[in-house]
Amino acid sequence: SKMKVRLRKTCTNCTASSLQTYYYNIKALAKLGGHDEVPNNHKWVNASLLAKARKTLPLMKFKNMTIAGMKALAAYGKKNEEWAKAMQESTLNYNKERDKQKRTKRESANWPKEGYKALSKLANTLHDEVEHLYEKAPAKVTYPELWQMMRHFVMLFYSRHALRGDLADVRIKRSGSNYIEKKGKKWHLHVGQHKTVKAHGPIELDLDDAVGKQLDKYLIYLRAKTKHKFLLSTKRYGNKLTRKDMMQMIRNVTKERLGLNIGIQMIRVLKTTDHFKSIDESAKLRGELAHGPSMQWKYVSRE
């Protein structure tokens, strides 16, 4: 799309994952403005759209949309003081709310009774549903069955590790910026391209034993059925799963099984809140989240 090209030209210091996030948010903003596609001129990023976003969106979403608006304007080579002021104010207000460590309305409505442990229970349920598929010959499973195996693996992974959406861009061998590799008997994840890589460097993560054990089984089937060399696959044709679709899959399965709308951001807040009392794990968790100490503190959510 033309907007993707414009973003790459104007946001030269942005990581690939950040560019992708900005693009998706710009598309969402355009949809809010009544456009099926992102227009080719800047006129739609106007005062009426800003007013609509301010009136209809919760604070965090509004903050993200003001950032999207500013990125879109920059891509068009335009400036808008009203949008710039809204972005600054919403970011400041969001940080003030997070500094209070008070649960937002959305967090309260979607907070599991068991907290982060609810994801482990969900992963166990999904495991029981796919266990019989591992009795099949790898080449005999269908793409929808492989997708079920993958969905279980993703939820197991996020029940142990609070990565952003970068899992969708991980390769199954040492290649590119993000990949998994086995070091001895342990699986290791390297994420060299992520949102805060410039500030915190690559994420180096030794995978939880349960995740590694499941990965050993899942990879046999993934390699037998796909050629794209990435960790996650689509349900219909076995192509590489996009970050957007992975994140939607997580929301769908938590909504369907837990009755709660839980996404990546919420998972990160759940895990941080679950661990905030543990001083020994604090530094390790910062590395996983790719946060500094002050940002990690913002991710604690109290009732």
Disulfide bonds with the S-S distance in Angstrom:
Cys11-Cys14 1.57
